[in-house]
Amino acid sequence: MVTIIGAGPIGLATGIELKRRGIEHRIVDRGSLVHSIYNYPVNMTFFSTSDRLEIGNVPFISHGSKPTRAEALEYYRRAAEHHELNIHLYEEVTGLEGEDGDFTVITDKESYPSEKVVLATGFYGVPNMMSIPGEELPKVTHYYKEPHPYAWQKVLVIGAGNSAVDVALETWRAGADVTMAVREEAIEETVKYWVRPDIENRLKAGEIKGYFNTEVTEIREKEVDLLTPDGPLTIENDFVLAMTGYVPHFDLMSSMGIELSQDEKKEPVYNRETLETNRRGLYVAGVVCGGMDTRSLFIENTRVHASQIADDIKNKLAAKVV
């Protein structure tokens, strides 16, 4: 039995590949199926085409040239049902005991004996905190769903990537008074090419206010303090949407004995061919492999991890029997 921690696309793909090789699996996730995608904005459109998001040879047909969040949620439900995957949702993993061939995966509901373990938790579950006063206020969120709640409100959007740009445009079109605070000197080059001209035009026209090379220093109930190139500035504010990115579950990895690189990337230590970590029998899969480098790995280029891991596990289990 192999326990996969994380029911995202790569966790599901790994379950499929193990099942194809006749290896029993279970998938455990602390949230819903593909919970990271569920947390995407309601109206989000993927950058990738649907064929690059497919798993398990289940066709992904979208209505447009690029699939939406809703289409992706439906697709991954269908893929999981088609392959009859063994999935346990809303069950958080709290620990890992034992050794290769005799692990025990401990959750808040059960303990599971496992010969091998795969960690496929992605990076979307832990917001990249700013560590500034007021960040804990109810008006501050690191997740965004839809624009309606922000109609006619004074909204500060922090960030300059795809998420921040989408949030700024959507809330502005819903009637919000939108300000962007950006640490860099411009909107990021990686912003979707069909969206970039829109945000640049809104900023140029002053319809969305933008402060660049700017830090947010404090958040209060009705105000936010900024440090701009021209000096400190206080603006009126009702909501702060901090699109500052996310980080992997470093605490979980460390508690499981996975070593992390000593540089700023904090990549888990693992074999590039087999995805096995420094702890024998424990594997990493998907974007979690990149550590803090969350922009180099995606569903599209980590789907191959599923077959790499499944092949290695099959070979090692076969050698054990011999």
C-alpha positions as CSV (number, residue, x, y, z in Angstrom):
1,M,0.0,0.0,0.0
2,V,1.2,3.5,-0.9
3,T,-0.2,6.6,0.7
4,I,-0.3,9.8,-1.4
5,I,-0.6,13.0,0.6
6,G,-2.4,15.5,-1.5
7,A,-5.4,15.1,-3.9
8,G,-4.3,17.7,-6.4
9,P,-3.8,16.8,-10.1
10,I,-0.3,15.3,-9.5
11,G,-1.5,13.3,-6.5
12,L,-4.4,11.9,-8.6
13,A,-2.0,11.2,-11.5
14,T,0.3,9.2,-9.1
15,G,-2.7,7.2,-7.8
16,I,-3.6,6.4,-11.4
17,E,-0.1,5.3,-12.3
18,L,0.2,3.1,-9.2
19,K,-3.1,1.5,-9.9
20,R,-2.0,0.7,-13.5
21,R,0.9,-1.2,-12.1
22,G,-1.2,-3.2,-9.7
23,I,-0.1,-1.3,-6.6
24,E,-2.6,-0.4,-3.9
25,H,-2.9,3.3,-3.1
26,R,-4.8,5.7,-0.9
27,I,-4.9,9.5,-1.4
28,V,-5.4,11.7,1.7
29,D,-6.1,15.4,1.5
30,R,-6.9,18.0,4.2
31,G,-9.4,19.7,1.9
32,S,-11.5,19.0,-1.1
33,L,-10.5,17.3,-4.3
34,V,-8.0,19.5,-6.1
35,H,-8.4,22.0,-3.3
36,S,-5.8,24.4,-4.8
37,I,-7.8,24.8,-8.0
38,Y,-11.0,25.2,-5.9
39,N,-9.3,28.2,-4.2
40,Y,-8.6,29.9,-7.6
41,P,-10.8,32.9,-8.4
42,V,-14.3,31.8,-9.6
43,N,-13.8,33.4,-13.1
44,M,-10.2,32.3,-13.6
45,T,-9.0,31.0,-17.0
46,F,-5.9,28.8,-17.1
47,F,-2.9,30.0,-19.1
48,S,-2.4,26.4,-20.4
49,T,-4.6,24.6,-22.9
50,S,-6.7,21.8,-21.6
51,D,-4.7,19.0,-23.2
52,R,-1.7,20.0,-21.1
53,L,-3.7,19.5,-17.9
54,E,-4.9,16.0,-18.7
55,I,-4.1,13.0,-16.5
56,G,-4.7,9.3,-16.8
57,N,-5.5,9.5,-20.6
58,V,-8.9,11.0,-19.7
59,P,-9.7,13.7,-22.4
60,F,-10.1,17.2,-21.2
61,I,-12.4,19.1,-23.6
62,S,-13.0,22.8,-22.8
63,H,-15.5,25.2,-24.5
64,G,-12.8,27.8,-25.1
65,S,-9.2,27.7,-26.2
66,K,-8.2,27.7,-22.5
67,P,-10.1,26.0,-19.8
68,T,-11.8,27.7,-16.8
69,R,-11.6,26.9,-13.1
70,A,-15.1,25.3,-13.3
71,E,-14.2,23.1,-16.2
72,A,-11.0,22.0,-14.4
73,L,-12.9,21.1,-11.2
74,E,-15.4,19.0,-13.2
75,Y,-12.6,17.4,-15.2
76,Y,-10.6,16.2,-12.2
77,R,-13.7,14.8,-10.5
78,R,-14.4,12.9,-13.7
79,A,-10.8,11.6,-13.9
80,A,-10.9,10.4,-10.3
81,E,-14.2,8.7,-10.8
82,H,-13.2,7.1,-14.0
83,H,-10.1,5.5,-12.4
84,E,-12.0,4.7,-9.2
85,L,-9.3,6.2,-7.0
86,N,-9.2,5.6,-3.3
87,I,-9.5,9.1,-1.9
88,H,-10.0,10.4,1.7
89,L,-10.9,14.1,1.8
90,Y,-11.0,16.5,4.7
91,E,-8.4,14.5,6.6
92,E,-5.2,16.2,7.6
93,V,-1.9,14.4,7.8
94,T,-0.2,15.2,11.1
95,G,2.8,12.9,11.1
96,L,4.8,10.1,9.6
97,E,6.4,7.3,11.7
98,G,8.4,4.2,10.8
99,E,10.7,3.5,8.0
100,D,10.8,2.4,4.3
101,G,8.5,-0.6,3.9
102,D,6.8,-0.1,7.3
103,F,5.6,3.5,7.5
104,T,2.6,4.7,9.5
105,V,0.9,7.8,8.1
106,I,-1.0,9.6,11.0
107,T,-3.9,11.9,10.3
108,D,-6.4,13.7,12.5
109,K,-8.8,10.8,11.9
110,E,-6.9,7.6,11.4
111,S,-3.4,5.9,11.2
112,Y,-2.5,4.1,7.9
113,P,0.2,1.5,7.5
114,S,2.1,2.2,4.2
115,E,5.0,0.6,2.5
116,K,5.8,3.9,0.6
117,V,4.6,7.5,0.9
118,V,4.3,10.2,-1.7
119,L,4.1,13.9,-0.7
120,A,2.2,15.9,-3.4
121,T,0.9,18.8,-1.4
122,G,1.7,21.6,-3.9
123,F,2.3,25.1,-2.6
124,Y,-1.1,26.8,-2.7
125,G,-2.1,25.9,0.9
126,V,0.2,28.3,2.8
127,P,0.0,32.0,2.0
128,N,3.3,33.9,1.8
129,M,2.8,36.2,4.8
130,M,4.0,39.8,4.8
131,S,4.7,39.9,8.5
132,I,3.4,43.4,9.0
133,P,1.1,44.9,11.7
134,G,-2.5,44.4,10.9
135,E,-2.1,41.5,8.5
136,E,-4.3,39.4,10.8
137,L,-7.3,41.7,10.5
138,P,-10.5,40.2,9.0
139,K,-10.4,42.8,6.2
140,V,-7.2,41.1,4.9
141,T,-7.3,38.0,2.7
142,H,-4.6,36.1,0.8
143,Y,-7.3,34.2,-1.2
144,Y,-9.7,35.8,-3.7
145,K,-12.9,34.2,-5.1
146,E,-15.1,36.9,-6.8
147,P,-15.5,40.7,-7.1
148,H,-19.0,41.2,-5.8
149,P,-18.2,41.6,-2.1
150,Y,-15.9,44.5,-3.0
151,A,-18.4,46.7,-4.9
152,W,-18.1,50.4,-4.0
153,Q,-15.3,49.6,-1.4
154,K,-11.8,51.0,-1.2
155,V,-9.6,48.0,-2.1
156,L,-5.9,47.7,-1.9
157,V,-4.4,44.9,-4.0
158,I,-0.8,43.9,-3.1
159,G,1.3,42.3,-5.9
160,A,1.9,42.6,-9.6
161,G,1.6,39.0,-10.9
162,N,-1.3,37.3,-12.7
163,S,-3.4,37.0,-9.5
164,A,-3.0,40.6,-8.5
165,V,-3.8,41.9,-11.9
166,D,-6.9,39.7,-12.3
167,V,-8.1,40.8,-8.8
168,A,-7.5,44.5,-9.5
169,L,-9.4,44.4,-12.9
170,E,-12.3,42.3,-11.6
171,T,-12.9,44.4,-8.5
172,W,-12.5,47.7,-10.4
173,R,-15.1,46.5,-12.9
174,A,-17.4,45.6,-10.0
175,G,-17.3,49.2,-8.9
176,A,-14.4,49.1,-6.3
177,D,-12.0,52.0,-5.8
178,V,-8.8,50.1,-6.5
179,T,-5.2,50.8,-5.5
180,M,-2.3,48.6,-6.3
181,A,0.8,48.4,-4.1
182,V,3.8,46.8,-6.0
183,R,7.2,46.2,-4.6
184,E,8.7,46.0,-8.1
185,E,9.0,48.9,-10.6
186,A,6.4,47.5,-13.0
187,I,3.7,44.9,-13.6
188,E,5.4,41.5,-13.9
189,E,6.5,40.4,-17.4
190,T,4.8,37.0,-16.8
191,V,1.3,38.5,-16.7
192,K,-1.0,36.9,-19.3
193,Y,-0.4,38.6,-22.6
194,W,-4.1,39.1,-23.2
195,V,-4.5,40.8,-19.8
196,R,-1.4,43.0,-19.6
197,P,-2.6,45.8,-21.9
198,D,-5.8,46.1,-20.0
199,I,-4.1,46.7,-16.6
200,E,-1.5,49.0,-18.1
201,N,-4.2,51.1,-19.7
202,R,-6.2,51.3,-16.5
203,L,-3.1,52.4,-14.6
204,K,-2.2,54.9,-17.2
205,A,-5.7,56.4,-17.2
206,G,-5.7,56.6,-13.4
207,E,-8.8,54.4,-13.2
208,I,-6.7,52.1,-11.0
209,K,-4.1,53.8,-8.8
210,G,-0.7,52.2,-8.8
211,Y,2.2,52.7,-6.4
212,F,5.4,51.0,-7.6
213,N,8.6,50.4,-5.7
214,T,6.3,50.5,-2.7
215,E,6.1,48.6,0.6
216,V,3.0,48.1,2.7
217,T,4.1,48.9,6.3
218,E,0.9,48.7,8.4
219,I,-2.8,47.8,8.0
220,R,-5.5,49.3,10.2
221,E,-9.3,49.1,10.2
222,K,-9.8,52.0,7.9
223,E,-6.3,52.9,6.7
224,V,-3.2,51.4,5.2
225,D,0.3,52.8,5.5
226,L,2.6,52.7,2.4
227,L,6.2,53.5,2.0
228,T,6.6,54.9,-1.5
229,P,9.6,56.3,-3.3
230,D,8.3,59.8,-2.4
231,G,8.0,58.9,1.3
232,P,5.3,57.5,3.7
233,L,1.7,57.6,2.6
234,T,-1.5,56.7,4.4
235,I,-4.6,55.8,2.3
236,E,-8.2,55.1,3.2
237,N,-9.1,51.4,2.9
238,D,-11.9,48.9,3.5
239,F,-10.3,45.7,2.2
240,V,-6.7,44.4,1.5
241,L,-6.3,41.6,-1.0
242,A,-2.7,40.4,-0.6
243,M,-1.8,38.5,-3.7
244,T,1.7,37.8,-2.4
245,G,1.9,34.2,-3.4
246,Y,2.2,30.9,-1.5
247,V,4.8,28.6,-0.1
248,P,5.1,24.8,0.2
249,H,4.3,23.0,3.5
250,F,7.8,23.3,4.8
251,D,6.8,22.4,8.4
252,L,5.2,19.2,7.2
253,M,8.3,18.3,5.1
254,S,10.7,19.0,7.9
255,S,8.6,17.0,10.4
256,M,8.8,14.0,8.0
257,G,12.5,14.2,7.8
258,I,12.9,15.7,4.4
259,E,16.0,17.8,4.1
260,L,15.8,21.2,2.4
261,S,18.5,23.0,0.4
262,Q,20.3,25.7,2.3
263,D,19.8,28.4,-0.4
264,E,16.8,30.7,-0.8
265,K,14.9,28.1,-2.8
266,K,14.6,25.7,0.1
267,E,14.1,22.8,-2.4
268,P,13.5,19.3,-0.9
269,V,16.4,17.0,-1.3
270,Y,15.4,14.3,-3.8
271,N,16.6,12.1,-6.6
272,R,15.8,13.7,-10.0
273,E,15.1,10.4,-11.7
274,T,13.0,8.6,-9.0
275,L,11.7,11.6,-6.9
276,E,12.7,9.7,-3.7
277,T,13.8,12.0,-1.0
278,N,16.7,11.6,1.5
279,R,14.3,9.6,3.6
280,R,14.1,6.2,1.9
281,G,10.6,5.3,0.8
282,L,9.3,8.9,0.9
283,Y,8.8,10.6,-2.4
284,V,7.9,14.2,-3.5
285,A,5.8,14.9,-6.6
286,G,4.6,18.0,-8.4
287,V,5.3,21.7,-7.7
288,V,6.4,20.9,-4.1
289,C,9.7,19.8,-5.7
290,G,10.5,23.4,-6.5
291,G,10.5,24.7,-2.9
292,M,10.2,28.5,-3.1
293,D,10.8,28.5,-6.9
294,T,7.0,28.2,-7.4
295,R,7.1,29.5,-11.0
296,S,9.2,26.8,-12.7
297,L,7.0,23.8,-12.0
298,F,3.3,23.4,-13.0
299,I,0.8,20.7,-13.7
300,E,2.0,20.6,-17.3
301,N,5.6,19.8,-16.6
302,T,5.2,17.6,-13.4
303,R,2.7,15.1,-14.7
304,V,5.6,12.9,-15.6
305,H,6.5,12.6,-11.9
306,A,3.6,10.2,-11.4
307,S,5.0,7.6,-13.8
308,Q,8.6,8.1,-12.5
309,I,7.5,7.4,-8.9
310,A,5.2,4.5,-9.8
311,D,8.0,2.9,-11.9
312,D,10.5,3.2,-9.0
313,I,8.1,1.9,-6.4
314,K,7.1,-1.1,-8.6
315,N,10.8,-2.0,-9.2
316,K,11.6,-1.7,-5.5
317,L,8.6,-3.7,-4.4
318,A,9.5,-6.4,-7.0
319,A,13.1,-6.5,-5.8
320,K,11.9,-6.9,-2.2
321,V,9.7,-9.9,-3.2
322,V,12.7,-11.6,-5.0
